[in-house]
Amino acid sequence: MSMFTKVGAEAAAASNNEGAAKESPIVSFKSGSLFKVGVKSINNVAEYYGYSIYNKVNTFVPKNPATRNAKGYISSGQTVWDKASELLYAEANAAKEAGASEDAVKEITDEAYLYKGKKRYLRAFYDLTTGKDIVVDLSPKQEQTLKSVIEDNVDDLDVIAFKLAKKGAGTAAVVSLNAIVKMERDLTEEERANFAKIGDEPFDFADFETCLYVADEEEQTKNLVIAGFDIGRLGLSIGASASNAPAPSDNDAPGIDDSELPF
C-alpha cells in the first residue's frame, strides 16, 4: 500500500527509497527560503496524510496507512493514532450529550485533532542553481497557491522560470511562486544553462518515496506516549501489538480546519 493517497495528475486535481546511494530531493522550506526554479509539470505532486505534534513528534507516515475514501475519510485499516483520535472524538460527543460546557467539549476535540492524520502535499520543482530536482512539503492552502500560479502559466513552463519563496512561520506562513520576468538579468549564466535542460529528464515519481519518514506500528505507539496519550486506553503497552486494540465505534468526529499547520 502506498503512503500517498494521490500522485501526479490525480493529486494536482485534488488540490521505496531505492537505496542509500539515492539522494532524497526533499529540501528545507522554512521562513526565508528562496529558490530559483523551473516547473517540469503541473502534475509533479503527491498527496499524503502525515501525523505529528508540533515540538513533540516529528511528522511521519504510517508504514501501513489507513485506507481512505475519495473525500479523505478513513474506511478501514486505522492506525493507532487514528484510533486515539477517534476515541477522543467519541469522548467529546459523549461529554456534549451529557451536558458538558462548550469549552470542556472543545478541550477534548482539540486534543483529538492532534492525533488526526493531516493532508499534506509534496511538490517537485527544478532547482536552477543546482540543476537538480527538489521537493517541498506544503499544506493544502500552500499547494493551492502554488498550483494556481502554475496553472496560469501552464502553456509556457518551458520558457518561464520562477522564484519560489516562503515568509512567516506556523499558521502565518505564506508561500509564493513568482515568474522571473527578465531571465537574462535575474538568472546567472549557469542558472540559464540549467533552465535550458529542464526538459531533458522528467521528474521521477519514485523520488517522492524518499521524502517522508515512515514509522511502523511499534514506533507509532511510542510516539503516542511521547505525545502524552495514555496508550492503555487503547489496550496497548510499549512492545505490545496494536493490531487487536479495540477501535472506538463513534464515526461522527467533528471537523477542525487543518489548512495551515506548523510542520
C-alpha positions as CSV (number, residue, x, y, z in Angstrom):
1,M,0.0,0.0,0.0
2,S,1.4,3.4,-1.0
3,M,1.9,6.2,1.6
4,F,0.4,8.6,-1.0
5,T,-3.3,8.9,-1.5
6,K,-2.9,10.7,-4.8
7,V,0.1,11.1,-7.2
8,G,0.6,13.1,-10.3
9,A,-2.4,14.3,-12.2
10,E,-4.8,13.0,-9.7
11,A,-3.1,14.8,-6.8
12,A,-3.0,18.0,-8.9
13,A,-6.7,17.8,-9.5
14,A,-7.3,17.2,-5.8
15,S,-5.5,20.3,-4.6
16,N,10.8,2.5,-1.5
17,N,13.7,4.5,-1.2
18,E,15.9,2.9,-3.9
19,G,18.9,2.7,-1.5
20,A,21.3,4.9,0.4
21,A,23.0,5.9,-2.8
22,K,20.0,7.8,-4.0
23,E,19.8,11.3,-2.5
24,S,16.4,12.4,-1.5
25,P,15.2,15.6,-3.2
26,I,13.4,17.0,-0.2
27,V,14.6,20.4,0.9
28,S,14.0,22.5,4.0
29,F,11.3,25.0,3.1
30,K,11.3,27.3,6.1
31,S,10.7,31.0,6.5
32,G,13.2,33.0,4.4
33,S,13.6,30.3,1.9
34,L,14.1,31.4,-1.7
35,F,14.7,29.2,-4.7
36,K,15.0,30.0,-8.4
37,V,13.1,27.1,-10.1
38,G,11.6,25.7,-13.2
39,V,8.4,23.7,-13.3
40,K,8.6,20.5,-15.4
41,S,5.0,19.7,-15.0
42,I,1.9,20.8,-13.0
43,N,1.4,17.1,-12.1
44,N,4.7,16.7,-10.2
45,V,2.9,16.5,-6.9
46,A,1.8,13.9,-4.4
47,E,-0.8,14.0,-1.6
48,Y,-0.3,12.2,1.7
49,Y,-1.6,12.2,5.3
50,G,1.1,12.9,7.9
51,Y,1.0,12.6,11.6
52,S,2.8,14.9,14.1
53,I,2.6,17.1,17.1
54,Y,4.4,20.3,17.0
55,N,7.6,20.3,19.1
56,K,6.9,16.8,20.3
57,V,6.6,14.3,17.5
58,N,8.1,14.9,14.1
59,T,6.0,14.3,11.0
60,F,5.8,10.7,9.9
61,V,3.7,8.5,7.7
62,P,2.5,5.1,8.8
63,K,4.2,2.0,7.3
64,N,0.7,0.6,6.8
65,P,-1.6,3.7,6.3
66,A,-5.3,3.6,6.7
67,T,-7.5,3.3,3.6
68,R,-9.3,6.5,2.8
69,N,-12.2,7.2,0.5
70,A,-12.2,9.9,-2.1
71,K,-13.1,12.6,0.5
72,G,-10.2,11.5,2.8
73,Y,-12.3,9.8,5.4
74,I,-10.9,6.5,6.8
75,S,-12.8,3.5,5.6
76,S,-10.5,0.7,7.0
77,G,-7.1,0.0,8.5
78,Q,-6.9,2.6,11.2
79,T,-3.5,3.3,12.7
80,V,-3.0,3.6,16.4
81,W,-3.0,7.4,16.0
82,D,-6.4,7.2,14.2
83,K,-7.8,5.1,17.0
84,A,-6.5,7.6,19.6
85,S,-8.2,10.4,17.7
86,E,-11.5,8.6,17.2
87,L,-11.6,7.6,20.9
88,L,-11.3,11.2,22.0
89,Y,-13.8,12.4,19.5
90,A,-16.3,9.8,20.8
91,E,-15.5,11.0,24.3
92,A,-16.2,14.6,23.3
93,N,-19.5,13.6,21.8
94,A,-20.4,11.7,25.0
95,A,-19.5,14.8,27.1
96,K,-21.6,17.0,24.9
97,E,-24.6,14.8,25.1
98,A,-24.1,14.7,28.9
99,G,-24.4,18.5,29.0
100,A,-20.7,19.4,29.3
101,S,-19.8,23.1,28.6
102,E,-18.7,24.1,25.1
103,D,-15.2,24.9,26.4
104,A,-15.0,21.4,28.0
105,V,-16.0,19.7,24.8
106,K,-13.6,21.8,22.8
107,E,-10.7,20.9,25.0
108,I,-11.3,17.2,24.2
109,T,-11.9,17.8,20.4
110,D,-8.7,19.9,20.3
111,E,-6.7,17.0,21.7
112,A,-8.4,14.6,19.4
113,Y,-7.5,16.7,16.4
114,L,-3.8,16.5,17.4
115,Y,-3.8,12.8,16.6
116,K,-5.6,13.0,13.2
117,G,-3.7,12.5,10.0
118,K,-3.4,15.9,8.3
119,K,-3.5,16.2,4.5
120,R,-0.2,17.4,3.1
121,Y,1.4,17.7,-0.4
122,L,4.9,17.2,-1.8
123,R,5.5,19.2,-4.9
124,A,8.6,18.9,-7.1
125,F,10.5,21.8,-8.8
126,Y,13.7,22.0,-10.8
127,D,16.3,24.0,-8.9
128,L,18.1,26.2,-11.4
129,T,21.0,26.9,-9.1
130,T,21.9,23.2,-8.6
131,G,20.4,21.7,-11.8
132,K,18.6,19.1,-9.7
133,D,15.0,18.3,-8.8
134,I,13.9,19.4,-5.4
135,V,10.7,18.7,-3.4
136,V,9.0,20.9,-0.9
137,D,6.4,20.0,1.7
138,L,3.2,22.0,1.7
139,S,-0.1,22.5,3.4
140,P,-3.3,22.3,1.3
141,K,-3.6,26.1,1.1
142,Q,0.1,26.5,0.2
143,E,-0.3,23.8,-2.5
144,Q,-3.3,25.6,-3.9
145,T,-1.5,28.9,-4.0
146,L,1.4,27.4,-6.0
147,K,-0.7,25.3,-8.2
148,S,-2.8,28.3,-9.2
149,V,0.3,30.2,-10.4
150,I,1.4,27.1,-12.4
151,E,-2.0,26.7,-13.9
152,D,-1.9,30.4,-15.1
153,N,1.4,29.7,-16.8
154,V,0.9,26.0,-17.8
155,D,1.4,26.6,-21.5
156,D,4.7,28.5,-21.0
157,L,6.5,26.4,-18.5
158,D,9.3,25.7,-21.0
159,V,10.1,29.4,-21.2
160,I,9.3,30.8,-17.7
161,A,11.4,30.5,-14.6
162,F,10.1,31.3,-11.1
163,K,11.1,32.4,-7.7
164,L,9.8,30.1,-5.0
165,A,9.7,31.7,-1.6
166,K,8.3,31.3,1.9
167,K,7.8,34.0,4.6
168,G,6.4,33.9,8.1
169,A,6.0,30.8,10.3
170,G,3.3,28.5,11.6
171,T,-0.2,29.5,10.7
172,A,1.1,32.8,9.4
173,A,3.4,31.2,6.8
174,V,2.9,32.4,3.3
175,V,4.4,30.8,0.1
176,S,4.7,32.4,-3.3
177,L,5.7,31.5,-6.8
178,N,6.5,34.5,-9.0
179,A,7.6,34.5,-12.6
180,I,11.0,35.8,-13.3
181,V,10.2,38.4,-16.0
182,K,13.8,39.2,-17.1
183,M,15.7,35.9,-17.1
184,E,18.7,37.4,-18.8
185,R,19.1,39.8,-15.9
186,D,17.9,37.8,-12.9
187,L,19.4,34.4,-13.7
188,T,23.2,33.7,-13.7
189,E,24.7,32.1,-16.8
190,E,24.8,28.8,-15.0
191,E,21.1,29.1,-14.0
192,R,20.1,29.9,-17.6
193,A,22.1,26.9,-18.8
194,N,20.3,24.7,-16.2
195,F,17.0,26.0,-17.3
196,A,17.7,25.0,-20.9
197,K,18.0,21.4,-19.6
198,I,14.6,21.4,-17.9
199,G,13.0,19.2,-20.5
200,D,15.8,16.6,-20.6
201,E,14.5,14.3,-17.9
202,P,11.0,14.1,-16.4
203,F,10.7,14.1,-12.6
204,D,11.0,10.5,-11.2
205,F,7.8,9.9,-9.1
206,A,9.7,7.2,-7.1
207,D,11.7,10.0,-5.6
208,F,8.7,11.1,-3.6
209,E,9.0,7.8,-1.6
210,T,12.4,9.0,-0.3
211,C,11.0,12.3,1.1
212,L,9.0,11.1,4.1
213,Y,9.8,9.4,7.4
214,V,8.0,6.1,7.7
215,A,7.0,4.7,11.2
216,D,5.9,1.2,11.9
217,E,3.2,0.4,14.4
218,E,5.7,0.0,17.3
219,E,7.2,3.4,16.7
220,Q,3.8,5.0,16.2
221,T,2.8,3.6,19.7
222,K,5.9,5.1,21.2
223,N,5.2,8.4,19.6
224,L,1.8,8.4,21.2
225,V,3.4,8.1,24.6
226,I,5.8,10.9,23.7
227,A,2.8,13.0,22.7
228,G,1.2,12.4,26.1
229,F,-1.6,10.0,25.2
230,D,-2.4,7.2,27.6
231,I,-2.0,4.2,25.3
232,G,-3.6,2.0,28.0
233,R,-6.9,3.5,26.9
234,L,-6.4,1.6,23.6
235,G,-5.4,-1.6,25.4
236,L,-1.7,-1.1,24.4
237,S,1.6,-1.1,26.1
238,I,5.1,-0.5,24.8
239,G,6.2,-3.6,22.9
240,A,2.7,-5.0,22.6
241,S,0.9,-5.2,19.2
242,A,-1.8,-2.7,18.5
243,S,-3.5,-4.9,15.9
244,N,-6.0,-6.2,18.4
245,A,-6.7,-2.9,20.1
246,P,-10.4,-2.0,20.3
247,A,-11.5,0.7,17.9
248,P,-13.9,3.3,19.1
249,S,-17.3,3.0,17.5
250,D,-18.2,6.6,17.0
251,N,-17.5,7.8,13.5
252,D,-19.1,11.3,13.7
253,A,-16.0,13.2,14.5
254,P,-16.4,17.0,14.5
255,G,-14.1,18.7,12.0
256,I,-11.5,21.4,12.6
257,D,-9.8,23.4,9.8
258,D,-6.4,21.9,9.2
259,S,-5.4,24.0,6.2
260,E,-2.4,25.6,7.9
261,L,-0.2,23.7,10.4
262,P,3.4,24.0,11.5
263,F,5.4,21.2,10.0
